[in-house]
């Protein structure tokens, strides 16, 4: 009723209707009402006063700045499904679902507990009202930070294992192991993986296929002649330093450094961004992998040499010298402008 009045007659009429509903339906004139609305939070979660209840239903009260007016959301239908009703003297308590539908057909279900009191005049009033959105347990495919960190650690261990297998058993064994690791760690079986390796270039920079990924790690593929086998370079230790981890449902993104050390103690550091996906079977797989060498800024340009001193000369040649100097300086300034303009054009 409040929602349709608001749509038909405006805010003031809806507010007046809401005030009457609260007077008739709730027991604020008897005692504080134990009202916990669905969409309240913080220190204003509980609305034990008439003012707080009215604000929740129609908003418009600066004391409750987060209230948008729950009763003004275009509701057109309300269905109540009680799970149980408990009667005790002049009180009754219900628990169940309230299912409300708006004018666009959108349906909202809330969990609801009411306690009603029948007063001395025979009027039934709400004295407790707890409403909440239904609890939604985490999906089985919800990824956790612990799983992400474990996947990163597993990637590092796999890189070292391929390298040591190559050193002790040769390329065929290392290649077989790498194929198993790619299948287990990456999501190529579900679709293209957004893999940009550190040392790939040209038309083969992006390895969106299993074949391309395997060639990058172990080489030995004529289609990828520039691949020397990144995983075969004698790696013995991998350390991962995340700058940040972002989790969203069944995916997670990480960004940071991967620091790898070879058998001779040489250390390589790369900038790394991964996206991990947890599938319906609970397997965590890499679906995006961008790796690059850290940016090294160019050295500062050397200072220009000081201009040579100009010797004194007779009046006419002096004028010529001054003219030549001005021309040179103008050319240098114009050339500098071209350089700066070129850089600006490049960055834009």
N, C-alpha and C positions, 0 to 999 in steps of 0.2 A: 504494500500500500504506500509506504513512504517513497519507494523508488518511482512508482508511476506518478505520484503527486509531483515529485521533483521534475520528472520529464514533461508533465502537462502544465504545471502551474509555477514552477520555479523554486528557488532555494527557500525563500521565506515561508512559503506554504508547506514545504517538506519539513522544515525545522519545527513549525508549529505542530504538525502531525506527529513528529518524533517525540516532542515534549509530552503530548497526550498519551502516546504509547507507553512511555516510561512511567508516567504517573499511574496509568491503569495496570501496567503489566509487571512492574518491578516494585520491590518493597522498600525503597529508599526512605519513605516516610516513617517506616518502622525502625530500621537499623541499617548500618552499612551493608550493602549487597556484595557478596563475594563474586565479583564479575571479572573474569579473565577473558578478554576478547581474543579473537584469532590473530589479528594483525597488530598487536601492540608489543612494545619492546622497552627494555631499559627500565628506568625508574617509573615510567608510566604504563607498565604492563598491566597492573591491577587497577580497576576502575570501581572503587568502593563508594564513590560519591555520584550523585545524580548528574553533576556538571561533567564529570569524566565520561559517564555513559553517553550523555547527549553528544558530546564532542566526538566520540568514537563513531556514532551512527551518522552524524551529518557534518562533522568537521566545523570549520569556521571559527575556531576558538584559538587565539594566539597562545594560550597557556598550554595547548596540546598541538604544537606545530607539525607533528608527523601524521596527524589524523586527516585522511582524505575523504572521510564520509563513507563508511562501509555500506550504509543503507541507500546510497545514491548511485550505486553501480548498475542500474538498469535491470534489477531483478524482476522476473516475471512468474517464476514458479518456485515453490518450496515443498519438498517432500521430506518427511521425518520417518526414519526407521529405527525404532527402539530395539536395543538388544535386551534390555531388562527394565522393569519398573519396580521400585521398592517403596511400599507405603508404610508409614509409621505414625499413627495418630493423625495430627493435622498437617503432616508433611508428606511429601512424595518426591522421590528422586528417580530420575531417568538417565540412562546412558545409551548412546547410539549414534547414528549418522544423521546429519542434516544435509540434504542434497538440494542445492539451489541452482536455478538456470536463469541466465540473463536474456535480454531481448535479442541477442545475436546467436542464441543457442549454446553458448558456452556453459559448461557444467562445472560446479565446484562442490566438492564433498568435504565436510568437516566432521571431526569427532566432537561430540557434544555431551556434556553432563549438566543437567539442571536439577536444582532442588526447589520445589514449590511449597509455599506455606499458605494454608487456608486461615485467614484472620477471623476475628470475632464477628465481623460483618458478613462472613461467608465469601469474601473475595479471595481468589487464588492469585498469589503473587510470587514472582521469581525472587528467591533470596540467595541463590548461588547459581552461577552460570560460567562454566569453564568450556572454552572452545579452542580447538587446535586443528591444524592441518594434519592429515594422517601421516604417521611415521613411514618413511621410505628407507628400508635398509639398503646398505651399500650393495651395488650390483656385484655379482661374483667377478666381473671383469674390472672392477675398480682397481686402479693401480696404486701402489703405495710407494713412498719414498725409499723404504727399505728394499723393495723389489728393484727399483731403478738403480740404486747404488750397487746392488748385487749384480745386475746386468752389466753395469760398467766394469766392475771388478772382473766378471767373467770374460768380458771382451779383452781386457788386458792380459789375463792369464792365457787366453787362447792365442793371442799374438805371440807370446813368449813360447808357448808349446809348439806352434808351427815352426818358429825359428830353430828351436832346439831339435825338433824332429828332422828338419832339413840338415842340420849339422851332423847328426848322429846316424840318420838312416837314408838320407838322400832325397832328391826331388819327388819321386813317385809317392813316397810315404807322406811327405809334407803336403803334396797336392791333394791326396786322398783325405787327409785330416782337415785341410782348409775347406774342402767341399762340404764336409760334415759340419764344420763350424759355421760356414755361411748359411747353410740350411737351418741350423738351429738358432742362430743369433739374428739373422735378418729376415724380413718379411716378404721375400720375393715370391713365395708361394701364394700370397694374397694379391700381389700386384706389383707395379714398379716401385722400387725403393729410390728415394731421392738422395743418392749417394754421390757426393763430390769429394773424391780423394785428394790428399795433399799434393801428390806428384803427378796428377793427370793433366793433360793439356790438349788444346786444339779441339777437333771434333770428337775426341774421346775423353773430354773433361768429365762428363757426367756418366756415371755407371748405373743406369736404371735397371739393368738386367743382371741376373745371377752370373751369367757368363762373363760380363764385364767386371763384376766384383771379384770373381775368382781369379781372373787374369791379373788384376791389380795386385792381389795379395801374393800370388805365386808365379806370375808370368807364364812362360811356356805356351803361349797362344799366338799363332801367327796373325790373327786378326788384330792383335794389340801389340804391335812390334816395339813400342816404347816402354812396355811394362817389364821391369826387371825383377819384380817380385818384392813388394814392400815388406812382406812378412818374413822374408828370407835373410834379412840383414843382421842376423846375429843378436836379436833383442833378448835381453835377460831380465829386464825389470820395467814395469809400467806403473806410473803414479798418476792419479787423476785428481785434479784440484778444481772442483766446481765453483763457478762464480755465482750461479743461481740454479735452482731446480723449480720448475713450474708444473703442477699436476692439475689435470682437467679430465675428470672421469677416468676413462681407460687409456688415456694418453698422458705422456709426461715429456717435457722438454728440459734438456740440460745444456748449460753453456759454461765453458771453462777451458783449462789447459790440460793437455795430456803430455806427460813428460816420460820419455822412454830412453832407456840406457842399453847400449849394446855390450857385447862381451869384452870389448876393449876399454870400456868405461866412457865412451863417447855418449853425450847426452843430446837428445833432440827434443825440442819443445814445440808443440803445435796448438793452435787455437781450434777448439772443437765444439760443435753443436750437434746434439743428437735429439731425435724424437723416438720415444719408445711407445709401443702399442701392446696392450695386454688383450689377447684374443679370448674367444669364448671358452677355450680349453685351459685358460690360465697361463699360457706361454707368453713371456715378454719378449718382443722382437723389435729390432731397429727398423724403422720405416723412413727415417731421414737421418743423414749423416753428412755433415759438412765439415771439412778439415782443411786448414790452411796454415802456412808458415806465418809467424808473427810479422806484422808490418815493421819494416825498418826505414825510418825517415832518411831522406837524402842528406848528405853533409851540407852544412851552410856554405854558400859560395864564397870564394876568397875575396878579400877586400880589393877594390880597384886601386892600381898604383896612383900616387900623387901626380898631378900634371907637372910637366917640366916648366921651369921658369922661362919667361920670354925676355930676351935681351932687348935693350933700348936700340932704337933705329931712327933714322931720319923721318921727318913728318909723313911723307907719302907712303913709304913702306910700312910705317906704324899703322896707318889706317888700313892697309891691306892685311896686316897681321891680326888686327882686331876683328876685321870682317871674317877672316878665316877661322879664328877662334870661336866666334859666335856661330858660324855655320857648323863647326864640329860639335859644339855643345848642343845645338838644336838637333842635329842628327842623332846624337847619343840619347837625348831625351825622347825623341820620336821612336827610336828603336826600343827603349825601355817601355814606352807605352804599348808598342806592339806585343812585347813579351807579356806584360801584365794583361793586356786584352786577350791574348791567346790563352793564358791560364784561366781567366774568368770564363771564356767561352768553353774551355775544357770542362770546368767544374759544373757549369750549367748544363 
